[in-house]
Amino acid sequence: MSEMLFFPVIETERLTLKPLVSADSASLLEIFSDPEVMKYWNTPPWSGIQDAYRFVDNSNDAMQRQESLVLGVYVKSTAELVGKCMLFSYDKESKRAEIGFGLSRACWGKGYITEAGEALIQYGFNSLGLRRIEAEIDPDNQSSAKALEKLGFYQEGLLRQRWEINGIVSDSALYGRLASDPSPQHIKAMHTSNACAM
Ligand SMILES: CC(C)(COP(=O)(O)OP(=O)(O)OC[C@H]1O[C@@H](n2cnc3c(N)ncnc32)[C@H](O)[C@@H]1OP(=O)(O)O)[C@@H](O)C(=O)NCCC(=O)NCCS
C-alpha cells in the first residue's frame, strides 16, 4: 500500500483535512486543554505545549508506520485549525479501523463533524479499502452519539463498566458502519482529493 495514502489532503465544501504539523501545536493545545472537549476522553486535558508537540510527532510516526490516519480539521475560509479527526486501530487484514474526532468548543453544532466525518469515512472505504469503521464512546456523550448516528453508524453493543478513570466507572457504547451500509441520505456527496501533504 502506498505510503502516501496515509498522508492525504481531503477537501470538503467548508473544510480541509490534512496531516498536522508542529506549527499547529499552539492551536491544538488551546482546543485539547479545554476540559469540556476532553470530558469523555480516557486521557486528561492537555496541560502544556509539550503535549501538543508529542501528539503531532506520534501521529506522524503512526502514519509513517501505516497504523493510523490523524488529520487536522481546518476551516477553508480562515485556514484556522478547529480540531482533529482520525482513523486508528487499523487492522489491515480485517479491513477495519476505529474513528475518533474532537473539535474546538466554539465550533460545535455547525455540522463540521458531519462534513469532515463523512469525507474521512469515504476515504477509509474507498482509498484504504476498509470494510468496517467502528467507534467506542461513553453512552453519556450525547453529541458524539448523535454525530455518529447522523454519519450512518449503528449502535451494536454496550460494554458495561468497561473503564475506570480517576475512580469513575463508565460503560462503552460500540458503534459500527460497514462499507456496504447505505450512505446517509442527508449527507451531500463530497468531493475528496488525495494530494500528498508531505
Ligand atoms: C462530538 C463532536 C465532534 C460533534 O461535532 P459537531 O461538529 O458539533 O457535530 P455536528 O455539528 O456535525 O452535529 C452532528 C449532530 O449532533 C448533534 N449535536 C451536536 N452537539 C450536540 C449536543 N451537545 N447534544 C445533542 N446533540 C448534539 C447536532 O445537532 C447534529 O444533529 P442534527 O443535525 O440532527 O441537529 C463535538 O461535540 C466534540 O468535539 N466533542 C468533544 C470531543 C468528543 O467527545 N469526541 C468524541 C469522542 S470520539
The ligand as a Gaussian input file, in Angstrom:
#p B3LYP/6-31G(d) Opt

LIG

0 1
 C      -18.688000      15.144000      19.143000
 C      -18.349000      16.386000      18.318000
 C      -17.094000      16.104000      17.500000
 C      -19.548000      16.691000      17.387000
 O      -19.123000      17.655000      16.429000
 P      -20.093000      18.757000      15.811000
 O      -19.393000      19.368000      14.635000
 O      -20.566000      19.660000      16.887000
 O      -21.283000      17.877000      15.293000
 P      -22.280000      18.343000      14.147000
 O      -22.477000      19.827000      14.214000
 O      -21.836000      17.748000      12.844000
 O      -23.633000      17.693000      14.646000
 C      -23.985000      16.365000      14.446000
 C      -25.317000      16.125000      15.132000
 O      -25.100000      16.068000      16.545000
 C      -25.953000      16.999000      17.201000
 N      -25.268000      17.537000      18.370000
 C      -24.125000      18.248000      18.380000
 N      -23.821000      18.593000      19.650000
 C      -24.823000      18.085000      20.435000
 C      -25.085000      18.084000      21.832000
 N      -24.245000      18.690000      22.697000
 N      -26.181000      17.447000      22.289000
 C      -27.028000      16.807000      21.438000
 N      -26.840000      16.775000      20.094000
 C      -25.747000      17.405000      19.614000
 C      -26.214000      18.059000      16.180000
 O      -27.411000      18.765000      16.499000
 C      -26.309000      17.255000      14.901000
 O      -27.563000      16.669000      14.704000
 P      -28.729000      17.468000      13.890000
 O      -28.128000      17.902000      12.593000
 O      -29.779000      16.432000      13.742000
 O      -29.104000      18.640000      14.701000
 C      -18.062000      17.609000      19.207000
 O      -19.170000      17.839000      20.029000
 C      -16.815000      17.425000      20.076000
 O      -15.708000      17.734000      19.647000
 N      -16.995000      16.956000      21.329000
 C      -15.870000      16.755000      22.240000
 C      -14.944000      15.638000      21.816000
 C      -15.626000      14.279000      21.858000
 O      -16.346000      13.973000      22.806000
 N      -15.351000      13.478000      20.834000
 C      -15.940000      12.159000      20.751000
 C      -15.043000      11.116000      21.235000
 S      -14.530000      10.165000      19.833000

